[in-house]
């Protein structure tokens, strides 16, 4: 009888372990080189927030807000984002493009997502799509 009551806690613990061991942050801490992705919303004040996910880790940013996540520098990391009726999907970290960089900065604005390595000079990478 007691074994019936242990099944749920054991299943929950195993599920949590699987999730946390496969998240981008856990993969980054597991070993190897790390990089930090910084996202800053430069959307107009009062505009709707942008919803996005970094390899499944969800976030929402309003104008002026910031978000950061550690990633394994040996892995490709993708972002999917929604902003009103607009969307985009792109590679936010690529070992070939970003290897050796401790930080990759992303600006989110009306155009889409732009990349920088110094948080000053940005290059447009992923425009918002509507269809």
N, C-alpha and C positions, 0 to 999 in steps of 0.2 A: 504494500500500500504506500509506503513512504517513497518507493521508487517512482511512483506516478507523479508525485509532487516535485521530484528533482528533475524531471524531463524538461519542463519549461525553463527554469533558470539555466540549465546546461545548454539548451538550444540558444537562448538569448546571449549567453556569454560567448558561445562559438560564433554566432552571427556577428556580434560586435567585434570580435577578434579578426574575423575575415575582413570586415569593412575597414577597420582602422589599419590593418596591415597592407591594404591595397590603395589607400588614399594617396594623393600626390605628396602630401606632407609626410606621411609615414615612409613612402618610397624615398623621399629626399633624405630623411634621417637614417635610413637603413644602411647607407654607406655610399661612398663615391662622392664626387664633387656636387656641390649644391649651387643653386642660383636662386635669386629672389625676384619674383615678378611683382612689379608695383603697378597698380591701376588707379588712375585719377580721373574723376568725372569732371570734364570741362563743359558740361551741358549748360544751356542757359538757365539762369536762376528761375525757379518756379516751374521748370519743365518736369515731365514725368520721369521717374527713376528708370535706370537701365537694369534689367535682370540679366545676369550672365552666370555661366558655369565654367570652371576651370577643371577640365577632366572630371566632371561630375560634382565638384564642390561648388555649391550655389552661393551667390552673393547678389546684393542689390545696392546700387549706388545712386544717390541723389546728387544734384549739383554741388561741387566742391568736396565731396567725400572721397576717401581713399581706401584702398584695400591692398593687402599684400599676401603672398603665399610663397613658401619655399618649395622648390621642385628639384628633382634629381637632374643634374646637368647632362646625364647620358640618355635621357628619355625625351621623346617628342611630347609636347603638351599642347592641348587644343582648347579653344574657347568657343562657346556658342553663346550668343547674346540676342536679346529682344529689347527693342525700344519702341513702344507704341506698336505700330503696324510694320515696323522695320526689323530686320534680323541680319545676322552675319555668323559665319563659322570660319575659323582660321587657326593657324598654328602660332601659339603665343610664345613657345620656346622650341627652337630647333637646334640640336647639337651642331649641325653643320654651319648654321648662320650665327649662333650665339655662344658657341663654345669658348670658354675662357673668360666670359663676362660674369661677374658676380651679381650684377643687377641688370634687369631689362625693364624699362619704363614704358607703360602704355597710357596714352591719353585717349579718353572717350569723349567725342563731341558730336555735333550734328552731321559731320562727314562720315564718321565711323571710328575705327581704332587706328592710332598712329604709334609708331615705335621710336624709342630713343635709347641711347646708351649713356647719355649724360644728363637726362631730364631737362634739357634746354632745346636741343635741335631735334625735331620730330619729323618722321617720314610717314606719309600715308600708306597704310598697308591693307586694311580690310574695310571697304566701304559698306554702308548699310545697304541692304537689298530690300526690294519690296515684292518680288515675285520669285 
